[in-house]
């Protein structure tokens, strides 16, 4: 496996450093305490050295803890993350980091790291450890505000900005939070492409650029009300109007430098609206029984418009315009009820019933013709369509605390769904398919002593379908569009994993995880008949997202957080995250065994931070990279790989502006290059036709952030 040697070196280094940390560990008065029940409590004094502005800043510094947003699985109940706020999970699909980023650090009473064996009646949901952000109580109305303003400098003098703030009102039984954030950011990617024939001779080169600009206004709100000790109401909303444009151009040349013309792309998304509305109500009948009702509603609307102009030498390709207009809408409505009961001190049983309706509608008109017209409608498969899903799921879950050292979580979910699709352009018969899936799970957490923790799990997951794969995408200069596939089915996977975790002193930890996945209906790219590449390139077979049979996936990950105080770096903290994986599936065209598409072979991250409280200064860096990312598309094998690691460096202080946090970040310092190697085939076989090598750069950028709370 390419790069596996470097992964082994990094993993061995992290283990060696962890061993050194264990050997040099000294007894200190901790800023946190561990209760006999396995709940580790972190007071605000523990986080003071990090100058936190929000709860997200605090959670990010918990030793050995990484926020998990939850997997993208079917069913709201299956997507829960590993962070609670006052013992409850947010009843929305908004990012946990975003939720935490809207809570002022000054409003946090403490943060608890709770092991599964000590979770009590908390919803563990398969995690060995949860972070619970406990907010300060207040008998009178307490008001707090957080704000952050960012300015970003790109290459060539371009500027971007983001500014936002959150206002919170809270009493013992009521709270309301309103956040507003405005964003105007843009990135430019420059690409150099070289095309070679099967003999390796350069036949053409091409210079490209892609300039993106996004402007958005994000408004979010959340309210909670506890009218009695037994009743709790929560509500949340999000409104996000957004504007997005891409301007791109390409200039192809013959091998001798002779220009061949130009290709241009003007892409704009109009009327983009994201609207979310959710909430929950919980009633506790007594100390052992409770009922919770959860509702999630999401609506997205956007109208992409694209003009692709190919103005090349007529001997090379036709001079044409392709005009696309699309009116898209997607929505999700979920209603879930959960009954929780504790028949004794060892068992927490949860019975859930969930209903959901999801849909995506695409109305697309595509015209093609000579530059300036006249234009005629283009024949594009699955251009206008509506996909709908009705789903019902029943779940039963039992958390059994066998003893203080061993917890067993067993669960069984059963779902029934109907997916229907109407294709209006070109007209085609309606399609309706019924699915049923059983999803058993068992997770065991074993804590043989005060430090070591083991986790073993076997889970059957069913992936969430992306309804965008049911409709045909828009072509562009980069030729990444896929045809819609109305026959796509969810991928089902038996997942087995084992994890060992151990704390390293007050601020460190080490965990090693291994996993193995057995996959049915593996989701990958499939080849479909047709001519689907951009006119500027040699025609090839079309690509759709489809299912290609059984597959396997296996790998391991090492995560370490190491305090460097004992090594002479006072206030230093080093985080290492190293992973490697491989996979196996049978290619539907060549019938040969290969990797699954779009899955990287390895990744690593090194994150260093040093806090110097006496100077009110902190600095650090983050370096990371990923391994090759293969994509076995219908017309080509495409491998994407960074040429060098990405490096970000920062310095921050609270001594310049009256206690406000001032942070300066230099991102992509090494101007990391991303290489894409495309080996095109002569359809319908996997016979090589030509090769295109693409080297792209985004350029470094400099960001100044000023944040604070009052």
Buried (B, 14 or more C-beta within 10 A) or exposed (E): EEBEEBBEEBBEBBBEBBEBBBEEBEEEEEBBEBEEEBBBBBBBEBBEBBBBBBBBBBBBBBBBBBBBBBBEBBBBBBBBBBBBBBBBBBBBBBBBBBBBBBBBBBBBEBBBBBBBBBBBBBBBBBBBBBBBBBBBEBEEEBEBEBBBBBBBBBBEEBEBEBBBBBBBBBBEBBBBBBBBBEBBBBBBBBBBBBBBEEEEEEEBBBEBBBBBBBBBBBBBBBBBBBEEEEEBBBBBBBBBBBBBBBBBBBBBBBEEEEEBBBBBBBBBBBEBEBBBBBBBBBEBEEEBBBBBBBBBBBBBBBBBBBBBBBBBEEEBBEBBBBBBBBBBBBBBBBBBEBBBBBEEEBEBBBBBBBEBBBBBBBBBBBBBBEEEEEBEEBEBBBBBBBBBBBBEBEBEBBBBBEEEBBBBBBBBBBBEBEBBBBBBBEEBEEBEBEBEBEBEBBBBBBBEEEEEBBBBBBBBBBBBBEBBBBBBBBBBBBBBBBBBBBEBBBBBBBBBBBBBBBBBBBBBBBBBBEBBBBBBBBBBBBBBEBEBBBBBBBEBBBBBBBBBEEBBBBBBBBBBBBBBBBBEEEBBBBBBBBBBBBBBBBBBBEEEEBBBBBBBBBBBBBBBBBBBEEEBBBBBBBBBBBBBBBBBBBBBBBBBBBEEBBBBBBBBBBEEEEEBBBBBBBBBBBEBBBBBBBBBBBBEEBEBBBBBBBBBBBBBBBBEBBBBBE
